[in-house]
């Protein structure tokens, strides 16, 4: 499940292309040589980590039972065992929909807050509930539900961190130069 790329979301990429490669925002593709196209590809690849992480975050959530009448029991049990309502569909619906446009940071923050609120026993219990749902839907009868659930929670937590990390606003030329200076003088 990949987020849709919207023009307002790709503004930081456009800014990077303009400042790193010196390309005007409205330059027509016919005026680009191979070297500039390669430069754009490099900048875009460096910028794509946030989109990939957001897509993975959405894919993890899509693996859970849908927030429909059929999935009510799962979501109620997850709330009871985790001790947090931060992961309930009613509380993340708008954030999930926003993530589909490529804006995954708010969802990532909510997920990290939810995981942070859980005590170790709550995390184990939530992992069991999640693992049971995944084992049933993905047909993993030979794996322990606790292991499946804990792996899913770890992946969710790490992916949320990757979304936030990729979104860090490092468009500051002075900070970039200071970083380069520090590494070249080491």
N, C-alpha and C positions, 0 to 999 in steps of 0.2 A: 504494500500500500504506500504509494508515493504521494507526498504533498504536491498540490498544484502550484506552479510557479506563477506568482502575480507580479506585475510591474512594480508596485510599491514595495514589495518585499525584496526585489532584486536591486533596489536603489544602492545598498552598500556595495554590491558587485559592480554596478555602473560607476560608482565613485572610485573604486579601486582601479578599474580599467582606465578611467580618465586620468587619475593621478599617477599610477604606476607606469602606464604606457603612453601617457600624453595624448590620448585619443579624445577628440571632441565627442560629446554625448550624441550628436545627431549625424555623425559621420556615416556615409553610405557604405555598404559592404563592398561595392565595386572599387572603392578607394583604398582597400586594404591589400597589402602585399602578404606573402606567405609568412614572413617573420612576425608581422603584427597579428596575424591570425593565430600563430603558434603562441604568441604572448598572451592573447586573450584566452586561449585554451588553458594555459598554465594558471592564470589568475582565477579562471572559473573552476578549475579542478581544486585549487586551494580553498575556494569559497564553498564548495559543494558539501563539505563534511556536515555542516548544519542541516542541510536538506536531507542528506542520507540518514543522519541520526534521528531527525524528526519522523521520517518515513518508517524507520525501524521501531520507534516508540509507538507509532500508530499501529504497526503490524503486531506488536506485542499485545496491545489492548484489543485488537481484533481477534486474537486467539481465545479470549475469554468469552463466556456466554454473552449473547447479545442482551442489551438492556431492554428486554421485552417481558411480557407476562411469563414466558417460559423460563427466563433467566432470573426471575425475582428471588427464588430460593437461594441461588448462588450469591447474589449481591447482598442479601440480608445476612447470610452466613459470613461473608467476607467482612462486612461491617462489624458484626458481633465479635468475630475472632481477632480482627486487626485492631479494634479499639479506635478506629478513625473513620470519619465519614468523608474524608478528603478524596477517596477513590470512588465514591458512589457516582453512578451515572448522572444524577441530578446536579452534582457538584462539579463534574468535569465536562459535561456536555458542550458548553460554550467553548471551553478550552480545546476540546477535541476538534470541534468544527473550525476553530481558528487555526489549529495546527494543520488542517487540510489545505490551508492557503500558504503554508510554509512558516507560519508564526508559531513555533513550538516552545518558546521559552516560558510562557505562562504555564503551560501544561507541565513542563519539566519541573518548574518550581513547585507546583502543587504536588506532583508525585514525590519529589524529594522531601517535602514537608510531611507527607503522609507516612513515608518510610521512616523518617526521623522520629515521628510520634510513637511508633511501635516499640514496645518493650521486646526484649529477646523472646519471651514466651509467646507474645502476640504475633511476632514475625513467624515463628515456627507454626503456630496455629493457622495463620493466614496462608502460609506456604502449603500447608496440608489441604486447605480448601481449594486453593488455586490449582495445586497439583492434581487433585481429584477431578476437577473440571477438565483440565488439559488431558489427563489420562483417558477420560471418557470420550472426549471429542477427537483426540489425535490417535486413539487406539494404541497406547503404550502400556499394555497390560504387564509387561515384564519389568517395568521401572517402578520404583517406589514413588508414590505420590508426593511424599515429603521432599524427596530429591528433586523431582520435576518442579514443584512449587518454589523451592528455594532457588533453583537455577533461574526460573522465570523472574522472581523478585530481584535477584542480583542483576540480571540482564536489564530489567526495567530501571533499576537504580543507576546503573552505569550508563545506560543510554540517555537517561535524563541529564546526567552530569555532562555527557558529550554534547547534548543540545546546548546546554548553558555555556560550556567551554567554547564551542564553535561560534557562539553568538557574541563572545567578548568583542567589544568594539575597539579593535586595534588599528583603526584608520588614522591614528595620530602619527603624522610623519616624524615628529620629534621623538616619540617613544620608539618608533621603529629604528630611527637612526641611533638612539642611545643603545638599543639592543645590539645592533650591528657593531657599533664601536666597542661595546663590552666584549663581544666575542672575538673581534679581530685583534683586540689588545691582550687577550688571554694567552 
